Amino acid sequence: MRAVKARKDTITVASRRGVERSLRTLEGCTVYEGHARFVANNKVAVNGVEFGADRIFINVGGRASIPPISGLDQVPYFTNSSMMDIDFLPPHLIVLGGSYIGLEFAQAYRRFGSEVTVIELAPRLIAREDEDASHAVADFLKEEGIDVRVDSKVVGVEKQGNSIAVKVESAGKVSQVVGTHMLVAIGRRPNTDDLGVCNSGIATDSHGYIQVDDQLRTNVPGIWAMGDCNGRGAFTHTSWNDFEIVAANILDNEQRRVSERITAYALYTDPPLARAGMTEQEVRKTGKPALVSTMAMEDVSRAYEKGETKGFMKILADRDSKQDSWRVVAWTCRRRGHPLHYRSHVRQSTLCGHATCNAHSSNRFRIYSDHDARF
């Protein structure tokens, strides 16, 4: 683990230094290090020095949310940030939270050699995904020996010698999981609680996220909020797209909007889960007629040849539209077969209950399934 951490440090430090170097050498850019707070409308103070500007862009990110669990403040625990700094192998890692961050760390440390238990409050893992994807991810994690407990509420945590005991309530019964280390990955919160937004009149919601319109403008003229702190996306690429929207609108007089963005992201387990567009649940809620088709990865030639056939692809399309309107939920074996690398276009053939897709230049396949359905 020391070698693993050393390699991680080498890569991340070089990246951070490169970004900082580029900013410090950028003409017209001055870097100040310190805790910035609003002191008035369009005025920020850093290290006792006040700065005023006609345009202010907020991108302060977020951090792990720590739930009010009894005893949690009395035991040591990791978050997604501190988890990256350990140089030892936890004998038994308990993960609170069965979503993206929790599952990525759970599988990684299971493969390193730790015993791992995942405790999730919802009835299934990654509950925002469709049930078929959620259950499939749970299945391969269980196959690797991860103890997955869903529909389970953590009601207390306490120290027991050198171990940590987690009390779990499920189906009306209280049980106990004992491990050596614990990762809290239950949710995220924006870094706005000590930003002084009340001094500027910037509106936030009940969770602290800065409220923005469809062009990422706050309620205060001349102030924009981008990235995790606006609650409109929690990924590096959505933060970057926020910048693209704001820059295009200000510099190029465009009218780009967040609502035009198609959601795309990946869960970096192995095999990975990736999604572009709406889930089947979201499509059904619209009430619009649609088509859905799935394809098992064992029916994909490259996956079969590599002997990595876990998973499936799933495409949803507007039933009445003949345009290339498509949604994909898929998880595949390796990144070279990553679904986001597929140039996928649902053609008119979807009206016949199947989808034709282009993959890797001229390679073409059609998706057929016993589960093809219209709704």
Backbone hydrogen bonds, N-H to C=O, Kabsch-Sander energy under -0.5 kcal/mol:
donor,donor_aa,acceptor,acceptor_aa,energy
5,K,1,M,-2.8
6,A,2,R,-2.4
7,R,3,A,-2.2
8,K,4,V,-2.3
9,D,5,K,-2.9
10,T,6,A,-2.3
11,I,7,R,-2.0
12,T,8,K,-2.8
13,V,9,D,-2.7
14,A,10,T,-1.4
15,S,11,I,-1.8
16,R,12,T,-2.8
17,R,13,V,-2.7
18,G,14,A,-1.8
19,V,15,S,-2.1
20,E,16,R,-2.6
21,R,17,R,-2.6
22,S,18,G,-2.1
23,L,19,V,-1.9
24,R,20,E,-2.7
25,T,21,R,-1.5
26,L,23,L,-1.1
29,C,26,L,-2.1
32,Y,30,T,-0.5
34,G,32,Y,-0.5
36,A,34,G,-0.7
37,R,45,A,-1.8
38,F,195,L,-2.8
39,V,43,K,-2.2
40,A,43,K,-1.3
43,K,40,A,-1.7
44,V,51,F,-3.0
45,A,37,R,-3.0
46,V,49,V,-2.9
47,N,35,H,-0.5
49,V,46,V,-2.1
51,F,44,V,-3.6
53,A,42,N,-1.6
56,I,222,G,-2.7
58,I,56,I,-0.5
58,I,224,W,-3.0
59,N,57,F,-0.5
63,R,189,R,-2.7
65,S,187,G,-2.4
69,I,67,P,-2.1
72,L,69,I,-2.1
74,Q,71,G,-1.7
75,V,72,L,-1.2
78,F,182,M,-3.2
83,M,79,T,-2.2
84,M,81,S,-1.2
85,D,82,S,-1.6
86,I,83,M,-0.8
93,L,115,E,-2.9
94,I,92,H,-0.5
94,I,181,H,-2.7
95,V,93,L,-0.5
95,V,117,T,-3.5
96,L,94,I,-0.6
96,L,183,L,-3.0
97,G,95,V,-0.8
97,G,119,I,-2.9
103,L,99,S,-2.7
104,E,100,Y,-2.0
105,F,101,I,-2.1
106,A,102,G,-2.2
107,Q,103,L,-2.4
108,A,104,E,-1.9
109,Y,105,F,-2.6
110,R,106,A,-1.8
111,R,107,Q,-2.2
112,F,108,A,-1.6
113,G,109,Y,-1.2
114,S,109,Y,-2.8
115,E,91,P,-2.5
117,T,93,L,-2.3
118,V,147,D,-3.0
119,I,95,V,-2.8
120,E,118,V,-0.5
120,E,149,R,-3.1
126,I,98,G,-2.8
129,E,126,I,-2.2
134,S,130,D,-2.5
135,H,131,E,-3.0
136,A,132,D,-1.8
137,V,133,A,-2.2
138,A,134,S,-2.0
139,D,135,H,-2.3
140,F,136,A,-1.9
141,L,137,V,-1.8
142,K,138,A,-2.3
143,E,139,D,-2.1
144,E,140,F,-0.9
145,G,142,K,-1.9
146,I,141,L,-2.0
147,D,116,V,-2.5
148,V,146,I,-0.9
149,R,118,V,-2.9
149,R,147,D,-0.5
150,V,148,V,-0.5
151,D,122,A,-3.4
152,S,120,E,-2.5
153,K,169,E,-2.8
154,V,152,S,-0.5
155,V,153,K,-0.7
155,V,167,K,-2.2
156,G,167,K,-1.1
157,V,70,S,-2.4
158,E,165,A,-2.3
160,Q,163,S,-2.7
163,S,160,Q,-2.3
164,I,179,G,-3.5
165,A,158,E,-3.1
166,V,164,I,-0.5
166,V,177,V,-3.2
167,K,156,G,-3.0
167,K,165,A,-0.5
168,V,166,V,-0.5
168,V,175,S,-2.8
169,E,153,K,-3.2
170,S,168,V,-0.5
170,S,173,K,-2.9
173,K,170,S,-2.0
175,S,168,V,-3.0
175,S,173,K,-0.5
177,V,166,V,-2.7
179,G,164,I,-2.7
179,G,177,V,-0.5
180,T,92,H,-1.9
181,H,92,H,-2.1
183,L,94,I,-2.8
184,V,78,F,-3.0
185,A,96,L,-2.7
185,A,183,L,-0.7
189,R,63,R,-2.6
191,N,61,G,-2.3
192,T,190,P,-1.7
193,D,190,P,-0.6
195,L,192,T,-1.4
199,N,196,G,-1.5
200,S,196,G,-0.5
200,S,197,V,-1.0
201,G,197,V,-1.3
202,I,197,V,-1.4
205,D,209,Y,-2.3
208,G,205,D,-1.7
210,I,229,C,-2.7
211,Q,203,A,-2.3
213,D,217,R,-1.9
216,L,213,D,-2.0
218,T,223,I,-2.6
223,I,220,V,-1.6
224,W,56,I,-2.5
225,A,216,L,-1.8
226,M,58,I,-3.4
229,C,226,M,-0.6
230,N,227,G,-1.9
231,G,228,D,-1.2
232,R,227,G,-0.6
239,S,235,F,-2.0
240,W,236,T,-2.2
241,N,237,H,-2.0
242,D,238,T,-2.1
243,F,239,S,-1.9
244,E,240,W,-2.2
245,I,241,N,-2.4
246,V,242,D,-2.5
247,A,243,F,-3.2
248,A,244,E,-2.3
249,N,245,I,-2.1
250,I,246,V,-2.3
251,L,247,A,-2.8
252,D,247,A,-0.7
252,D,248,A,-1.3
254,E,248,A,-1.9
258,V,214,D,-2.9
260,E,257,R,-1.1
261,R,258,V,-2.2
263,T,261,R,-0.6
265,Y,275,R,-2.1
267,L,273,L,-3.6
268,Y,266,A,-0.6
269,T,267,L,-1.9
273,L,267,L,-1.8
274,A,330,A,-2.5
275,R,265,Y,-2.5
276,A,328,V,-2.5
277,G,263,T,-4.0
283,V,279,T,-2.2
284,R,280,E,-2.6
285,K,281,Q,-1.7
286,T,282,E,-0.9
286,T,283,V,-0.8
287,G,283,V,-0.7
287,G,284,R,-1.0
288,K,283,V,-0.6
291,L,317,A,-2.8
292,V,373,A,-1.9
293,S,315,I,-2.2
295,M,313,M,-2.3
297,M,311,G,-2.5
298,E,309,T,-0.5
299,D,296,A,-1.9
300,V,297,M,-1.8
301,S,299,D,-0.5
304,Y,300,V,-2.6
305,E,301,S,-2.9
306,K,302,R,-1.8
307,G,303,A,-0.7
307,G,304,Y,-0.8
308,E,303,A,-2.2
313,M,295,M,-2.8
314,K,329,V,-1.2
315,I,293,S,-2.8
316,L,327,R,-2.5
317,A,291,L,-2.3
319,R,289,P,-1.9
320,D,289,P,-0.5
325,S,323,Q,-2.3
326,W,324,D,-0.6
327,R,316,L,-1.7
328,V,276,A,-2.6
329,V,314,K,-2.9
330,A,274,A,-2.4
331,W,312,F,-2.2
337,G,334,R,-1.6
338,H,335,R,-2.0
341,H,338,H,-2.4
342,Y,339,P,-1.4
343,R,358,N,-0.6
344,S,342,Y,-1.6
347,R,345,H,-0.7
350,T,347,R,-2.2
351,L,348,Q,-2.0
352,C,349,S,-1.8
353,G,350,T,-1.8
354,H,349,S,-1.2
355,A,367,I,-1.0
357,C,355,A,-0.5
357,C,365,F,-2.1
358,N,343,R,-1.1
359,A,357,C,-0.5
359,A,363,N,-2.9
363,N,359,A,-0.5
363,N,360,H,-1.6
365,F,357,C,-1.5
367,I,355,A,-2.4
368,Y,366,R,-0.7
372,D,369,S,-1.5
373,A,292,V,-1.7
375,F,290,A,-2.2
